[in-house]
Amino acid sequence: MKKIVISLIVIVAALVLINYGASKWYERFDLTKDQRYTLSPVATQLAESVESTMLIDVFLDGELPPEFRKLQSETQQLLEEYAAVNKNIKFNFVNPTEDESTEAVEQITMRLAQYGIKPAMATIMEGGKSTKVVVFPWAIMVYNGKTTAVPLLKTVARATMEERVNSSIQQLEYQFADGMSKVINEKSKTIAVLRDSGELSDLQIRDFIKTLQQYYRVAPFGIEFVKDNDSVTPVDVLNQLNKFDLIIEPKPTVAFSETKNYIIDQYIMDGGKMLLAADPIIFENDSLANPQSIGYGMPRDLNLDNLLFKYGLRLNNGIVKDERAGGLALATGQGRNTQYEAFDWPYYPISKSDSDNPITKNLEEVKFEYTGTIDTLKNSIKKTVLLSTSPDTQIKILPAAISLAELDQPIDPLATKVGEKPLAVLAEGSFTSAYKNRVKPFEMTNSIDEGKESAIVLIADGDVLKNQIDSGKAQELGYDMRTGALYGNKEFLMNTVNYLLDDTGLIQLRSKNITVPFLNLKKSYDERTKWQLINVLLPLITVVIFGLVFNYLRRKKYSV
């Protein structure tokens, strides 16, 4: 009896010590191959910086289809990781439409729409019947009086729901870290969008600018408006421009003056960064709107050759014709039977990089329209090709006729193919001024010939930045209304801006790769009988074998 009491005391004491130790020393172990439940250093740093209560309401609760239950489970596990890092992070799952009438659901939908939250329709199969339900795959994050919506379901063109969920799960950590960044960090970096050389209109770049404004302070800026008799001198303009961390030039159509070139040159020499989306070709779809459906592409002189040449870059104005192409939607039928049908249009090359560069890693296809190409020249500047054409590329020398008849004509296999040609290039290093040992367009007492560390991203097509417009409203950048395709243009541009402004942490999160296991429905259906028998018979056989062995050993032990 005494031994039993001592054993109980030892067991109780051990349990107390274990519980005490567990309360003091907490550790989580991620045994997954892709470390999906291990927060990245950037996400951990953001979570640790939460100083007061952060509330996260996730609208994924109630009756959900299997795909959304998977998304719900992954979201909960991720938020548990965030909460484990910082107990100020609180989250709960709610169903915003639970036990509500149709009218109430409409009101809730309108209220959530104020935060940019849009519902998704889902189908639930039960008892052989399908039921449509409204699902809000979003979360609301509230911190220190700031509120932001976090999208949980990614839009992927021409993808099944499983593929969308897979893509969404890969982005979950980024989405929540991105939301935290918006409500925690103050906007410190500044961007100037140049508006003086016939660039894309405000409406055409609205989605891009709207996205930038969530992270940075963005303002329009004019250089060419400076006149000789103006009280504002070019030096004054340069001093104002130097206050910005990055300048964006969205598809200029008017040649740069030497004054503008010199101001940009000195801005870069002083360490400023630049995203230049320059279109060396004059051609728009309107050019095909004639009875012959033929237009003519012409070269566009932007007076950038000398500037770019000194930086080790050159814009080529030959137009790209690529077998790997996006769709051009054309109206077919007549009257009420008119429909839009997408045809592969070789002048819409799409590019996807397989490199590990943080700007393009795991990036969706990027769409170009009537683009030129870029040459990289040997100098001390480091050049990285971000996006390029496919190997099956031809270049048409301008001027060149472009006809819709080419839709039915595959690229001639016997014609000269130039291979992969750069469409977007990153140049970084200490640049030499394009005006070194040259006559300057205006006098400066402190001009710089050898620059500080800087970076330029040159894109050979300005339309990469352009969103489509429907009834006066800007659509999401990269979305093609006619074909329904969604390209990675916005993601590419945001990665580029993040990189140029040294916000590389969010880029790494955005490109994190997670493999989500899904059942092979066909295989599971074909082999269902085998697995049913295994699940039913194997436990029974195991119990019978165990019983026989146990009975045999017992008889052997107690036999006389």
C-alpha positions, 0 to 999 in steps of 0.5 A: 500500500505504501509503495502505491501511495509513493508511486501516486505522489511521484506521478502527481509531482511529475505532472505538476513539474511538466505543466509548470515547465510547459507554461514557462517554456513554449515551443511549436514544431513544424514538421511539414516539408515546406514549413508552411506553419513557420512564419517568415522573419518579416511576418514574425517581426510585424507580429512582434511590433503589435503593441496593443490589441489587434482584432481580426474577424474572419468571415469563414464560419458556418456551412461551407463547401469543402474547398472553403473549409480547407481555406478556413482550416489553413487560415485558422492554423496560420492565425494561431501562429501569429497569436502564438508570437504575440498575445495582443493578436486576437482572432475569431471566425464569424458568419456575417449572414447567419440567421439573417433574412435576404434583405438583411444579407443585402444590407450586410453586403452593402456595409462590407462593400465599403471596405472593398469586400465582395461576396463569392457564390459557392455551391454545397452538395447535400443529399444529392441536391445543390444549394447556393450560398453566399460566402465572404472569403475575407477578414477585417483587421482593426488596430489603433483605429485603423481598419483594413480588409484582407482578401483570403481567396485569390482570383485566378483566371481559368482555374478550378476552385481547388487551384484557386484555394491552393493559390490562396493558401500560398498567399495567406501569410503574405495577405495577413502580413500585408494587412498588418503592414498597412495598419502598423506602419506609417507611409514613409517612402514617396513616389513621383508619377511623371505627368508631362510627356503624354503619359497614360491618363489617370484613369488608365493607371488608376488601379496601379496608383490606388494600390501604391497609395496603400503603402506609399505617398504618391504624387503627380510631378511635372518636369517639362512644364518649366519654361525659360522665363519661369520663376521656377528654374530646372534646378528648383525642379530637381531639388523638388524631385530629389525629395522623392524616393522613386519616380515612375514614368508610365508610357510617355508618348512625347520626346523628352527635352534635354532639360528633362533628361538632365534632371532625371540623370542628376536625380539618378546620380543622387541615388534616386530610383526609376521605373521607366515603362517606355513604349518605342512603338506607335500602335494601338488597337484603334489602328485596326478599326478599318475595312481592311483591318490593317494598321501600321506600326511606326517607331516612336522617338522618345529621345532616350537613346543617349540617356539609356546608352550610358546606363548600359541599356537600349530600347529597340523599336522592332515589334515583337511577334511571339507564339506564346501570346495572350488573347485578343477578343473579337466580336463574332455573330450579328445583332443579338447573337454577337459574342466575343471570342478570344484569339491568340494574338502574336502581338500580345506576348505573355512572359513568365519567368522561372528565375529565383529573382525576388521580383519574378519568383512564382509570378503569374504570366505578364501580358505585353501589348505591341512591345519592343525589346531591350538590349543590355550593353557591357559596362560596370552596371549589373543587369538582370533580365526580369521578363523576356519573350519565348524562344519562338519569337520574331521581330518585325522591323518598323514601319510594319503592317499589322493585320487581323489576318495574322490571327489565322497565320501561325508564325512561319517556322522557316522564318528567322527566330531571334530567340528570347529577347528581354522585355524588362530589365533591372539595372543597378549600381553606381551609374555614370552621368549621361552628361559627363564631358558633354554640354549641359542643357542648364548650369548646375554648380554641384552637378554629379558625374559619378553617381551613388548606388541606384537602380532602374527598371526599364520595361519595353511596353508602357501598356504593362501599367494600363488597366482596362476601363468599363463604363468609366470605371477602372478595372483591376490591373491585369484583368482582361474584360473580354477574355476573362484572363487575369495576368500578373501585371500588378503583382509584377509592378508591385514587386518591382516597386517594393524592390526598388524601395527596399521593401524586399520582405513583402516580396519574399512573402508574396513568392513563398511556395506552399504545396497543398495536398488535395485528393485525386477524386477520380483515383479515390472513386476508382479505388474506393472498394479497395480502401473500404475493404482495407479500412474495415478488414485490416482493423478486424484482422489486426485484433484477431491476430493480436487475440490469437498471439495473446491467447497463445502466450497466456496458455504457454505461460500458465501451462503445467 
